[in-house]
Amino acid sequence: MQPVLNVEDVRQVEDALTRVGVSISELMHRAGSALAHEVLRMPDVKEVAVLAGLGNNGGDGWVAAEALMKRGVRVTVVTPVEVDAIHSDLARVVAQGARKEGVGVMVAPPRDQLEALFAQADVVIDAMLGTGFRGEVRAPFGVWIDVVNNSGARVVSADVPSGLSAQTGLAAGACVIADVTVTMLTLKPGLLSDAGRDACGAIVVAPLAEQTERLAREADPVAWRPDLEDYIEVIEPPSSAVDKFSRGSVLVVGGSARYPGAAMMAAKAAARAGAGYVTLAVPSAIAGIVQTHMLEIPVIGLPSGEDGCFSEKARDAVETLAEKRTVTLVGPGMRVNAATVSVVSRLLETEVPLVIDADGLNCLARLTSGKLDDFPELLRRKDPLVLTPHRGELGRLVGLADTPPDSLTAQMEAARRIVWADGGSELCVVAKGSATACVSTELALLPKPGPAALATAGSGDVLGGIIAGMMAGSHAGVESLPLLCALACEVHGQAGAIASERYGSRGVMAGDLIEAVGLAEDAIERQISYDAE
């Protein structure tokens, strides 16, 4: 697994490296060399422009410029001030050295001169604003960003694309859209989510020192990015000695007259994810129409009210059904009222592995008046419990309905309020967004996110079904619950990629994801086996 550190913790790693004999000056030279190395890996690079800021990020760019020049590349560094006026002492020293060696320098050029430079450049190195950047881009960097993004040149960013927050993944204004981001020491959360997903391009981690990995792990990472081989722990070995019962059973509880399809999609996804036996429990008012669409999956109609939702009489039947299944998923499409809240409450009291999604989470928010972290006894149990909120649902669960989490780091903070209140290893919050975090008391995992095609109605219902189906067939313990959930997220993402190939990036619907789930699981397992060899 790769550690993901908050920006402030990365600075602690830098300080720790200086204590073991790696100076900031040496780190800058290694960072610049890493940038130059990535540029030289690109084909047909003869001319490079470097946009250098006034701090240490700019210093990295000056070092890269000198290294490239010594390899025969024509290099011009663009700086907003004269070299001798650069703010950072260390950056000024390396800039002076590069100029002395013959690196070309262009000071505060007008826009047309910058456009002409980029028109000739094969690659532009973005070393303007580093991980300490916050807020809005100031002049002249805003103009520089606009020009580089419109230049058509390949772009390599140093540490983080300028204008992007390395902590949140948000950009208050324009930010560089890079082809490659060479991030120093370790991953940062903002590179992996929100605007970072479009801005960073391919991400290359440059550790810079052999001690970095150890120090990063000791710095209490905010999260971890699993490698494919990490999932071996929760993948069941292939066997022909199975039947539908040994592959586990799933009960899906949901649906309403207004939203009959959500529960159907979740049930189909659970079956596609490998559950041997799936049962769908819906309000009796829609059982007939649901059954016509579910030829392979038994549909059970439970007492419903005049509104087409479950009535309170459904509680006992739901409990009885759940006790006979390996995993129960509750919530998709069932709406929120007193009766559905009572159904969710009863399932929480029942000692069965449970996944709560969609309106099940909204019922939980109503049950706790939006303060789930104040009711740890409600979630504390022996069996696995997975909550799968998107940012809006997560906000409603922790009293942030009007200001839901707006970044990956904010999602993780809100999810941790829930899991730390519970304090048990049986709980995992799958906080969904442009990047998803699987958060437990011990760690947060950031599975590889899927394509934009996943941003379609019903996609979350499919993910809930995948999680339930994979839980049903897994023999991994509760300590592996976050890893299993992360794998389910990667299957979901791979299904999105397969569906995109079939229907186009904008043409994917949730049902298309379901049809690709089994293929996605096989593809990931083949890749894991290949990497492990």
HELIX and SHEET records of a PDB file:
HELIX    1   1 VAL A    7  ARG A   19  1                                  13    
HELIX    2   2 ILE A   24  ARG A   41  1                                  18    
HELIX    3   3 ASN A   56  MET A   69  1                                  14    
HELIX    4   4 VAL A   83  ALA A   85  5                                   3    
HELIX    5   5 ASP A   89  GLU A  101  1                                  13    
HELIX    6   6 ARG A  111  GLN A  120  1                                  10    
HELIX    7   7 PHE A  141  ASN A  149  1                                   9    
HELIX    8   8 PRO A  189  LEU A  191  5                                   3    
HELIX    9   9 ALA A  195  ALA A  199  1                                   5    
HELIX   10  10 THR A  212  GLU A  218  1                                   7    
HELIX   11  11 LEU A  228  VAL A  234  5                                   7    
HELIX   12  12 GLY A  261  ARG A  272  1                                  12    
HELIX   13  13 SER A  284  GLN A  291  1                                   8    
HELIX   14  14 ALA A  314  ALA A  322  1                                   9    
HELIX   15  15 ALA A  338  GLU A  349  1                                  12    
HELIX   16  16 ASP A  359  LEU A  367  1                                   9    
HELIX   17  17 LEU A  372  ASP A  374  5                                   3    
HELIX   18  18 PRO A  376  LEU A  379  1                                   4    
HELIX   19  19 ARG A  391  LEU A  397  1                                   7    
HELIX   20  20 LEU A  408  ASP A  422  1                                  15    
HELIX   21  21 ALA A  452  LEU A  454  5                                   3    
HELIX   22  22 SER A  459  GLY A  473  1                                  15    
HELIX   23  23 VAL A  478  SER A  480  5                                   3    
HELIX   24  24 LEU A  481  TYR A  503  1                                  23    
HELIX   25  25 ALA A  510  ALA A  532  1                                  23    
SHEET    1   A 2 GLN A   2  VAL A   4  0                                        
SHEET    2   A 2 ALA A 223  ARG A 225 -1                                        
SHEET    1   B 7 GLY A 104  VAL A 107  0                                        
SHEET    2   B 7 ARG A  74  THR A  79  1                                        
SHEET    3   B 7 GLU A  47  ALA A  52  1                                        
SHEET    4   B 7 VAL A 123  ALA A 127  1                                        
SHEET    5   B 7 ARG A 154  ALA A 158  1                                        
SHEET    6   B 7 VAL A 180  MET A 184  1                                        
SHEET    7   B 7 ALA A 202  ALA A 206  1                                        
SHEET    1   C 9 VAL A 299  LEU A 302  0                                        
SHEET    2   C 9 TYR A 277  PRO A 283  1                                        
SHEET    3   C 9 SER A 249  VAL A 253  1                                        
SHEET    4   C 9 VAL A 327  VAL A 330  1                                        
SHEET    5   C 9 LEU A 354  ILE A 356  1                                        
SHEET    6   C 9 LEU A 385  LEU A 387  1                                        
SHEET    7   C 9 LEU A 427  ALA A 431  1                                        
SHEET    8   C 9 ALA A 437  VAL A 439 -1                                        
SHEET    9   C 9 ALA A 444  LEU A 445 -1                                        
END                                                                             
